[in-house]
Amino acid sequence: MQEYCVIASERQKRPSDFQAAGAKEKSTGKCPFCPGNEEMTPPATAVYREDGVCADGEERVRGWFARAFPNLYPAMVPDPAPATADWTALRGRGYHEVIIESPEHGKSPAGFSEEQMQRLVGVYRDRYIHYKKMPDVRFVSIFKNWGREAGASLSHTHSQLIALPLLPPLLMREREAMASWPSCPYCAVADRESSSPRLVAGNRDWILLAPFFSQSPYETWILPRRHYGDLEELDRERCESLAQIMGEGLGRLSRLLKDPPYNLMIYQLSEGYHLNIRIQPVLSKMAGFEKNTGICINTVPPEQAAIDLLDA
């Protein structure tokens, strides 16, 4: 299945043209994600502390650096109501979890220390493995919405995890296309882009690039140089180097565009796929043409995006 993206350099904008869309919001009251307010959320299924990982019991656990709990307004639940009889439908059985990434209310991942980013990657990996092993789960979606324009309802930094009983169509199409290649196309992209004008940064294990097929201005991808299917395959060193490149990517984006709203999405499967992380700033809106055709219009060529991000 073919997909298209229009790079409209004639309509090109400068980084400063996007800087009005900052992600920060004014506090409107007591934050349920802050330390001391743990009773405002469902009991945590995982609480990450210096002395290990535990879960909330009759009393809520304090002194955490990250915590995960069921979403109060879930998209998927373990015991859903029966599907409608009007259409053939699968019961939406699954899990929806919120991951609080830091106890500091005003903290942005773009400003995380090396240790904080390593902890975040470790939490992502741990929660992924937890749900991946469940017999009724076929795909685990981990994503972060930063800023109201990107879909975040609360400003305290957090990610979400949704475990699904099915494989999303997008991943199905990608995996089917990859199976028709003699070798992994993502590996080929990682190798080719390691020396291209779209490369933004890299370390021994990962590259950060502005992809040729950029659907939005200043979109970036993180790709492993070697073939890994999911986070579970990463050892400690690979997790640490992923944290470094992720922190660098978010930092450059924040400096260039003054903390823009964005979506960070982890694409992974244990078989027949190549782990990749995509960061898409929300700098433009999908309008009639995009909805009518499914073709995105990007006003910043990826080569120019890479130059701007390198200078940030």
Secondary structure, DSSP 8 states (H G I E B T S, - for coil): ----EEE-GGG---GGGGTT--------S--TTSTT-GGGS---SEEEETTEEE---SS---S-SEEEEE-SS-SSBSS-----SSS-----B-EEEEEE--S-TT--GGG--HHHHHHHHHHHHHHHHHHHTSTT-SEEEEEEEESGGGT-SSSS-EEEEEEESS--HHHHHHHHHHHTSSS-HHHHHHHHHTTSTTEEEE-SSEEEE--SS-SSTT-EEEEESS---SGGG--HHHHHHHHHHHHHHHHHHHHHHTS--EEEEEE--SSS---EEEEEE--S---HHHHHH--EEESS-HHHHHHHHHH-
